[in-house]
């Protein structure tokens, strides 16, 4: 009787372990997918924030212009 209970308990634990392992595998795949998406989004963000784009925005939208050498004061 005891061995039968032990066998049933062991089988239930095996089923529970298999379910947990399956969930872990799914989460690992999700993490991997999110890491790939994160890398792509970072690369896209870096491409959007190029120096040329920033300079163009400063000039075209904000009306800023580069300083001439005589406007620069060196406090060093």
N, C-alpha and C positions, 0 to 999 in steps of 0.2 A: 504494500500500500504506500509506504513511504517513498519507495523508488518510483512509483507511478507519479506521485505528486512532484517529486524532484524532476522527473522527466518533463512533465507539463510546465513546471516553472521554468525549466531550461529552454523549452520551446518558445514560451512567451517572451523570455528575455532575448532570444535570437530574433524573433519577429520585431521586437521593439528596437533592437540594435540595427537591424536591416532598414527599418523605417528612418531611424535617425541618420544612418549612413546615406540614405537616398536624399534626405533633406540637406545634408551637408554638401553632397555633390551638386545639388541644384544651386545652393548658395554660392559655391565656389565658381560655378559657371556664370552666375549673375555678377559676381565680383569681377571676374575676368572681362565680361562684356562691358561693365561700367568703367573699368580701367582703360579699355580701348577707346570708349567714347570720350573719356576724360582727356586722353592724349590727343585725340582729334580736335576736341574743343579748344584745348590749350594752343595747339598749333594754329588753329583758325584765329584765335584771339591775338596771338603774337603777330600773325600776318596782318591783321587789321590795325595794329598799333605800330606801324612802321614810322620811322622818322619823317619820311616824305609825306605821309598822311597827316601827321601832326603839324608839320610846317605848312602844308596846304590849308588845313583847317584854321590855323592861326592867321594866315594871310587872307584867305578868302572869306571866312566867316567872322573872325574877330577884328580884321583890319590891321593886324600887327605887321610890322616891317622889321627887318634886321637892322641892328645898330651899325652906324658907321664907326670906323676906328676912333674918331675924335670924341665920340659920345661915351666911350668906355673909360671908366676911371679905375685905375689899379690902386687899391688900398694896401697892397702887400708890402 
